[in-house]
Amino acid sequence: MAKAVVIKNLSKTYQNGFKALDSVDLEINDGDFFSLLGANGAGKTTIIGIMTGLINKTKGTVEIFGYDIDKDFTSAKKQIGVVPQEFNFNMFEKVEDIIMGQAGYYGLSRASVKDWCDELLAKLDLTSKKDTVARALSGGMKRRLMIARALIHKPRLLILDEPTAGVDVELRNGMWEYLIDLNEKGTTIILTTHYLEEVEKLCKNAAIIRKGKITQTNTVKNLLGQANSETYIIETDQKPQLDSSKYEFIWNENLEIIVNHENSLNEIIDKINEQNILIKGIRPKGNRLEKLFLD
């Protein structure tokens, strides 16, 4: 399978001796929706910074769709669109001008990208704001503007560094839908986020990075399969009777019960049904990926 990103033996040591990256090897397939998971300071943003030319690496190689960043950085950079953590556009400039201005950095004329700009504005629900100065936008709208600006040159790789931080639920879900559609149409996406439900919802594969080292790379499905237990909330019309020596649970208007390798959710449901108790709903209490990551 064609590779969007190939990173080999990538290291970064700062002048004060701090080693931000330690011999990182990472491959991301063309068309993947990939997540970099790690705590603050783990090295996620350093990897992105090196890929985009904002940080100089100490050693190692990075290729973007076959373009080595040391040998042909211009071609490599053209493949990438970046949505950084911080807003870094002119707050006194109009929305449409910010997007159009970005196209100029890639040698694209305003006329050549006008239709695509209009399409981005529409898809990201910014059409009504195109003549509004950026400082007047809400936080969520500013995030959408960052995505539109990153996509104006039609990059093959979109890098999202915590794109939904501070975004309300409705806007976040809308952004999720757009990103899924974008990925399904062929754009490779790399996501860093502290909202691990985003990873579970959006991503196919993920790498966990800790103290500058990749500790694990796997499919999100397989990562979730490593979780030893999961807590479920089971809504019932009355309190069920369960063996407390076998099941770990509490009753607080609803049944909160832990499912592990020694029992199954289906087994618990059968026990409740045997008592002719109506099950009105079942949902996981927390995020399995978050628990696994913390473990």
Backbone hydrogen bonds, N-H to C=O, Kabsch-Sander energy under -0.5 kcal/mol:
donor,donor_aa,acceptor,acceptor_aa,energy
4,A,28,I,-2.5
5,V,28,I,-1.9
6,V,63,E,-2.1
7,I,26,L,-3.3
8,K,61,T,-2.3
10,L,24,V,-2.5
11,S,59,K,-2.3
12,K,21,L,-1.8
14,Y,18,F,-2.8
17,G,14,Y,-2.4
20,A,12,K,-2.0
20,A,18,F,-0.9
21,L,12,K,-1.5
22,D,212,G,-3.0
24,V,10,L,-2.8
26,L,7,I,-2.4
28,I,5,V,-2.5
30,D,2,A,-2.6
32,D,29,N,-1.9
34,F,32,D,-0.5
34,F,189,I,-3.2
35,S,205,N,-2.0
36,L,191,L,-2.4
37,L,35,S,-0.6
37,L,207,A,-3.1
42,A,39,A,-2.1
47,I,43,G,-2.0
48,I,44,K,-1.9
49,G,45,T,-2.7
50,I,46,T,-2.2
51,M,47,I,-2.4
52,T,48,I,-1.9
53,G,50,I,-0.9
54,L,49,G,-2.2
55,I,49,G,-1.6
58,T,11,S,-2.6
59,K,11,S,-1.5
61,T,8,K,-2.3
63,E,6,V,-2.2
64,I,67,Y,-2.5
65,F,4,A,-2.5
65,F,63,E,-0.6
67,Y,64,I,-2.0
68,D,66,G,-0.6
69,I,62,V,-2.4
72,D,68,D,-3.1
76,A,72,D,-2.0
77,K,73,F,-3.1
78,K,74,T,-1.6
79,Q,75,S,-0.7
79,Q,76,A,-1.1
80,I,77,K,-1.6
81,G,157,L,-2.5
83,V,159,I,-3.0
91,M,89,F,-0.7
93,E,90,N,-1.8
95,V,129,K,-0.5
95,V,132,T,-1.9
96,E,130,K,-2.5
98,I,94,K,-2.1
99,I,95,V,-1.8
100,M,96,E,-2.7
101,G,97,D,-2.7
102,Q,98,I,-1.4
103,A,99,I,-1.2
104,G,100,M,-1.0
105,Y,101,G,-0.7
105,Y,102,Q,-1.0
106,Y,103,A,-1.5
107,G,104,G,-1.7
108,L,103,A,-2.0
113,V,109,S,-1.0
113,V,110,R,-0.5
114,K,110,R,-0.8
114,K,111,A,-0.5
117,C,113,V,-3.0
118,D,114,K,-2.3
119,E,115,D,-2.0
120,L,116,W,-2.5
121,L,117,C,-2.7
122,A,118,D,-2.0
123,K,119,E,-2.7
124,L,120,L,-2.2
125,D,122,A,-1.4
126,L,121,L,-3.8
127,T,121,L,-0.9
129,K,126,L,-1.6
130,K,127,T,-1.4
132,T,129,K,-2.0
134,A,93,E,-2.4
135,R,91,M,-2.7
136,A,133,V,-1.9
137,L,134,A,-1.9
142,K,138,S,-2.2
143,R,139,G,-1.8
144,R,140,G,-1.9
145,L,141,M,-2.2
146,M,142,K,-2.0
147,I,143,R,-1.7
148,A,144,R,-2.5
149,R,145,L,-2.6
150,A,146,M,-1.9
151,L,147,I,-1.4
152,I,148,A,-0.7
152,I,149,R,-0.8
154,K,151,L,-2.3
156,R,79,Q,-0.6
157,L,79,Q,-2.7
158,L,188,T,-3.0
159,I,81,G,-3.2
159,I,157,L,-0.5
160,L,158,L,-0.5
160,L,190,I,-3.3
161,D,83,V,-2.8
161,D,159,I,-0.6
162,E,160,L,-1.0
162,E,192,T,-2.7
165,A,162,E,-1.0
167,V,164,T,-2.1
172,R,168,D,-2.7
173,N,169,V,-2.6
174,G,170,E,-1.8
175,M,171,L,-2.3
176,W,172,R,-2.4
177,E,173,N,-2.1
178,Y,174,G,-1.9
179,L,175,M,-2.6
180,I,176,W,-2.5
181,D,177,E,-2.1
182,L,178,Y,-2.5
183,N,179,L,-2.5
184,E,180,I,-2.4
185,K,181,D,-1.3
186,G,183,N,-1.8
187,T,182,L,-1.8
188,T,156,R,-2.5
189,I,32,D,-2.5
190,I,158,L,-2.6
191,L,34,F,-3.1
192,T,160,L,-2.7
193,T,36,L,-0.6
196,L,194,H,-1.2
198,E,195,Y,-1.9
199,V,195,Y,-0.7
200,E,196,L,-2.0
201,K,197,E,-1.9
202,L,198,E,-3.2
203,C,199,V,-1.7
204,K,33,F,-2.7
205,N,33,F,-1.4
206,A,218,N,-2.8
207,A,35,S,-2.5
208,I,216,Q,-2.9
209,I,37,L,-3.3
209,I,207,A,-0.6
210,R,213,K,-3.0
212,G,42,A,-2.4
213,K,210,R,-1.6
215,T,208,I,-2.9
215,T,213,K,-0.7
216,Q,208,I,-1.2
218,N,206,A,-2.5
220,V,204,K,-2.3
223,L,219,T,-2.3
224,L,220,V,-2.5
225,G,221,K,-1.6
226,Q,222,N,-0.6
226,Q,223,L,-1.2
227,A,224,L,-1.5
230,E,259,V,-2.3
232,Y,257,I,-2.8
233,I,283,R,-3.4
234,I,232,Y,-0.6
234,I,255,L,-3.2
235,E,233,I,-0.6
235,E,281,G,-3.0
236,T,234,I,-0.6
237,D,278,L,-1.6
242,L,240,P,-0.6
244,S,242,L,-0.7
246,K,243,D,-1.3
247,Y,243,D,-2.7
249,F,247,Y,-0.7
250,I,256,E,-2.3
252,N,250,I,-0.5
252,N,254,N,-2.5
254,N,252,N,-1.0
255,L,234,I,-2.4
256,E,250,I,-2.7
256,E,254,N,-0.5
257,I,232,Y,-2.3
257,I,255,L,-0.6
258,I,248,E,-2.5
259,V,230,E,-3.2
261,H,228,N,-0.5
263,N,260,N,-1.1
268,I,264,S,-1.8
269,I,265,L,-2.5
270,D,266,N,-2.4
271,K,267,E,-1.9
272,I,268,I,-2.0
273,N,269,I,-2.6
274,E,270,D,-2.1
275,Q,272,I,-1.2
276,N,273,N,-2.1
277,I,272,I,-1.3
280,K,235,E,-3.2
280,K,278,L,-0.7
281,G,235,E,-1.3
283,R,233,I,-2.0
285,K,231,T,-3.4
286,G,231,T,-0.6
288,R,286,G,-0.6
291,K,287,N,-1.9
292,L,288,R,-2.5
293,F,289,L,-2.6
294,L,290,E,-2.4
295,D,291,K,-2.3
